[in-house]
Structures are given as structure tokens and as C-alpha cells.
Amino acid sequence: MNLIGRAEVAFSAISLPLIFGTALSVTIHLALGGWFFNTRGMNMQGDSIGWHGGMPLVAITVALIGITVVSLQGLLDVVDLPGQL
């Protein structure tokens, strides 16, 4: 999805502010994740979780990715790797 979004921005010559682009990207991921897990996700009883169960599932995934990125960025700020300018 990210590749499609970047290609669209490159071809349309539209520049989005970072916060707006991030919010739009998260919204698109939540919507597509809710749609994808609509019939594929199952609860403990074996029933389909639907849109309302798929969107929190994707939100948790996006949050974990965000935590990982922030943690790795913090680690890179602390660790001084040789060869960096």
C-alpha cells in the first residue's frame, strides 16, 4: 500500500504535510484491515469477527509497528555506530 501511495504522490505532484499523510495512511490501513479481516478473522467461538473486530486488530498491529520504530530510533540515537558522519 505504501508503494501505491508513493507512486500516486509522485505522479500527481501533490505534497502532503507529514501529520496529514501519516493520518491518511493509518486510516487507509485500518479500513483495508477491517475489510480483510471481516470474514477471515475468527473469535474464540469460531465466529467471524467482522469489521468491528478487524479494525482493532489492525490498530494493535499499527501501534506495535509504531512502538518498534520509536524504540529502534531511540536505540540508534544512543548507539554510536562507526562510520557515520
N, C-alpha and C positions, 0 to 999 in steps of 0.2 A: 504494500500500500504506500509505503514511504517513497518508493521509486516512482510510482504513478504520480504522486503529489509533486515530487520534484520536477518530473518531466512536464507536468501541466504548468507549473510556475515558470519553468524555463521557456516554454513555447509561447505562453501568454504574456510574458514580460510583466507579471504582477509581482510586487514585492509586499509581503505581509510583515507586520511587526511580529517579533518573536512570541510575545504572550498570546496574540491572536492566533498565530499559526499553531502554537502548542495546544491551545484550547480547541481549535478546529480539528487537529489531529486526534486528540483524545476523544472528542465527540464522535468522530468517524469510527474510531476503533471500538468504542462502546456500542455503537449502533450495529456495526458489522459483526461484532462478537455476540451481541444479543440475538441477532438473526441466525448466526451459525449454530449457536448452542440451543436455539429454540427447540429443535427436535432431536439434537444429538446428545444434549446433556441430560443426565438422569439423577434423580434424588435417591435417597436410601430405600424407598419403596419400589423403585424401578419406573417411576412415572417421569414423563418429560418435564424438565424444569421451566420451559417456556422463555419468553422474552424477559420476564421479571426475575428469573433466576440466572439467565445467561449474562445479563448486563453486570450484576455484582461480581460474577465470576471473572469477567474481563477486567473490571475495575480493580480487583485484587491483583490480577496479573500486571496491569499497568503500574499500580502502586509498587509492587515488588521490583519491577524494572527500574522505576524511578529511584527507589532506595538503593539499588545496586549501583546505578550511575552516580548518585551523590556520594556513596561510600567509596567507590573507585576514584572519583575526583578528589575526595579528601585524602585518600591514600597517596595519590600522585603529588598532591601539594606537600605532603610530609616527606615522602621518599625522594632523595636527590639521586636521580639516575645519571650515570656518567655519559658524557657525550651530548648532553642537552645544552642548548645555547641560553 
